[in-house]
Amino acid sequence: MLLLVLIFFLIGCKDTPKEHAETAKARPNILFIMSDDHGYQAISAYDSTLIRTPNIDRLAKEGMLFTNASVTNSICAPSRATILTGKHTHINGKIDNLSPFDTTQVTFPQLLQKAGYQTAMFGKLHFGNSPRGFDEFMIVPGQGRYMNPDFITPEGDTIQKMGYASDIITDMTLEWLDQKRDPEKPFLMMYLHKAPHRPWWPKADKFKAYLEKEIPEPSSLFDDYSNRGTAARTAEMNIFKHMMLSYDCKVYPELADELGMNTDPRNTPLFSNGEVARLTEEQQAEYLPILDAIAEDFKTKWPNMDDTEKTRWKYQRYMQDYLATIASVDDNVGRVLDYLDETNLAENTLVVYTSDQGFYLGEHGWFDKRFMYQESFRTPLLIRWPNTIKPGITSDEMVQNLDFAQTFLEAGGAALPDDMQGESLMPIFTGNLEQWNRENVYYHYYEYPAEHAVKRHYGMANKQYKLMHFYHDVDEWELYDLAKDPHEMQNVYDDPAYAEIREKLKEELMTLRVKYKDSEELDQKFIDQYNTKKQ
């Protein structure tokens, strides 16, 4: 009799397939949308000065907009490694674009897959050809191409797809959602745009339309870097000095040669084996008239311009192409959001839009990223989750890309590893801020000496202050009062009025270094590794 009761009890406690499916459906789907180098300044939910992005803005209207989201290391592959592992780059090994990722690291997609999620990744990963934890993927090799791009398949093959990258990545995402998704399982979809990464190549219709636009200039376009340190003055990312006429501004190389302006060997690849070289005859018919118009404008104006006018001309060319590229990202985000609405998936899907870091859009006269200054350090973050996040909410909490892994694992009901270094954003989503106590975030950039010559530095930031230490071939500190100086034009580290707060912040920075297991010994270790490779 006791045996029968035990059997009955065990049978009664076991989930039926139907009950298991209902449990799976109760967990949210996760749609993670990430672009590459999309500055928050170029999303109209943050600032409509430069562009309108109505589809990305939908996530702010229907969810939460984060105004103090940041990255731990403002460069492509390290940011992605941090997102996948929930660990700082000195822990996961991917300190820069060239260093190897520690493949023993467990990623959150692996854990969600183990917990019953169906997983897929389409677009740009930027490191490794076989991302773990995905049932299906198609990723571009390295940086990828805008025109007729190649993709790596799970079988290790490389195939070419014809068309424009942002459209193709979206097509593959929608095809998987519509035809390959198992409706009995929750899904994790990582929908990763190559755009708007340099060389900012727009779709032809956007290219033409934005060529006619006059883009407002930032107030610091002609920054002379006074009241800043050595690092700002020696960085090689100035629009006038370092932006290339052919590769960046789309001037025919032979025309630049004719005017004696094409001295950088990196200038020509866009035309010789890059986007222009990849165009079909049909695509050439769309693009060459636009390039001809740029050439005519350049030939007419450039010889008669002074340096200030040349800076302004380059800035317009840069921003026209950059914003035109984003316009296609926004269109495609709209396609995916519409699909979620049309298939009744939106109500149970957590949607994230972010970038792998911020980007300079002429502020301080710069393009690119890398620095801990605001435009590079801050990243756009918009999250919609119906029935959990109230619509139209703005949060100024100090959150980072470090936090995505634990957030998604908690949302998906998966186990949280003890060695992840982020914090779940769930208390912010639900308004339980008493359970969120982070005041300071930590940053560390390593890729130096290297392209753009941004010196190694680490630092901490909170809602009012930012403290940075530049090291390796310099030893300089910078402190900014973000409340009084939001554009970071005045380093107050040596200002006697800030002596007390400076010492307090240095103590807090050292505490963060210990918390995240960073140290001077590691700083030197990575410098030594770089020197060994160089030899």
Disulfide bonds with the S-S distance in Angstrom:
none
